[in-house]
Amino acid sequence: MRYAKYAIVAVIFASLISVAPNFAYSQAGQLTVNVDKTTYGAGETIKTKGMVPAVLEGVPVAIQVFNPRNTMYTIGQTTPSSDGMYSFDFKIGGKLGIDGIYTVKSTYSGQSVQTTFEFVVASSTTTPTIKSTTVKFENNVFNVETSLSNGSVKSIEVDEEFASLIITISTSGKEDGTFDITLPRNLIDSKINNDDDEFIVLVDGDDSAFSEKGTTSTERTLSIPISSGTTEIEIIGTQVIPEFGVLAAIVLATSIGAIIVASRRNTMLKVLPV
């Protein structure tokens, strides 16, 4: 008889779970986490919500957010309410706020769950203008295409010693943006043993995350997140135009550890619109 009572209680409990709201205790004993949208743009607030399996007094929910390079973007904690609900809001920006898929990880009382969302740096309502620029240096002429969603390019310089291009920019407004540049391989390239290698990109002197959007036999296109207020971008390769490519490779190999702090002896390039 006693076992029959337990069976009846179990059936009633199971039926209550089956009709519970989808976001609440739909999976008894499991932690949940969700975001309110699948895709966000610059300036939007990411709203994270979830449910804990059982509220433990004084125990917070730990939230970790990782950017597309699996680098910790932000971390925080929040206390669940008496009904088990919790929330955590944040925005994306700055040098770690690159576009791509982000992971939100929630941890509570030994359990961990995660969800993902996509962040698009450039606003979907704004299409940056692609500017084709003629760059002259001695007897060489190059066409360099650039676009900056939150500003404009003021000048381009070449650093002979460190095989780099230095782009001075002006940003407008408070929003972060994206700088795209198509680099002719016969102007600047990055190779190891004839194989393509990653460029080094510095934004206002700090190492910056970036993505390579396209590669052909004649050019490479980079996409670099740019914070409001940024004034300088430096793109470092292993070779620049032929007149000084050998010297640049030697100096780069012996001085790579001092790139950020070394004094630059720049040769100014004249930039003319096509």
URWO-V133866 format. One record per backbone hydrogen bond with DSSP energy under -0.5 kcal/mol. NH is the residue of the N-H (numbers start at 0). CO is the residue of the C=O. If there is no record, write none. Layout:
BEGIN
NH|CO + NH|CO
END
This chain:
BEGIN
4|0 + 5|1 + 6|2 + 7|3 + 8|4 + 9|5 + 10|6 + 11|7 + 12|8 + 13|9 + 14|10 + 15|11 + 16|12 + 17|13 + 18|14 + 19|16 + 23|20 + 25|23 + 29|26 + 31|50 + 33|48 + 35|46 + 39|117 + 41|119 + 42|91 + 43|40 + 45|89 + 46|44 + 47|45 + 47|87 + 48|33 + 49|85 + 50|31 + 51|83 + 56|54 + 58|55 + 59|57 + 60|77 + 61|59 + 61|106 + 62|75 + 63|104 + 64|73 + 65|102 + 66|70 + 69|66 + 72|64 + 73|64 + 75|62 + 77|60 + 79|77 + 80|84 + 83|80 + 85|49 + 87|47 + 89|45 + 91|43 + 96|93 + 97|95 + 99|118 + 101|116 + 102|65 + 103|114 + 104|63 + 104|102 + 105|112 + 106|61 + 107|110 + 110|107 + 112|105 + 114|103 + 116|101 + 117|37 + 118|99 + 119|39 + 120|118 + 125|122 + 126|124 + 127|125 + 130|128 + 130|145 + 131|129 + 132|130 + 132|143 + 133|271 + 134|132 + 134|141 + 135|133 + 135|269 + 136|139 + 139|136 + 141|134 + 143|132 + 143|141 + 144|142 + 144|181 + 145|130 + 146|179 + 148|177 + 150|147 + 151|169 + 153|167 + 154|167 + 156|165 + 157|266 + 158|163 + 159|157 + 159|264 + 162|158 + 162|159 + 163|158 + 164|234 + 165|156 + 166|164 + 166|232 + 167|154 + 167|165 + 168|230 + 169|151 + 171|149 + 176|225 + 178|223 + 179|146 + 179|177 + 180|221 + 181|144 + 182|180 + 182|219 + 183|181 + 184|217 + 186|183 + 187|183 + 188|238 + 191|194 + 194|191 + 196|189 + 199|235 + 201|233 + 202|205 + 203|201 + 203|231 + 205|202 + 207|200 + 210|222 + 212|210 + 212|220 + 213|220 + 215|218 + 219|182 + 220|213 + 221|180 + 222|210 + 223|178 + 224|208 + 225|176 + 229|226 + 232|166 + 233|201 + 234|164 + 235|199 + 235|233 + 236|162 + 237|188 + 238|188 + 240|186 + 243|240 + 244|241 + 247|243 + 248|244 + 249|245 + 250|246 + 251|247 + 252|248 + 253|249 + 254|250 + 255|251 + 257|254 + 258|255 + 261|257 + 265|263 + 266|157 + 267|265 + 268|155 + 269|135 + 270|268 + 271|133 + 271|269 + 273|131
END
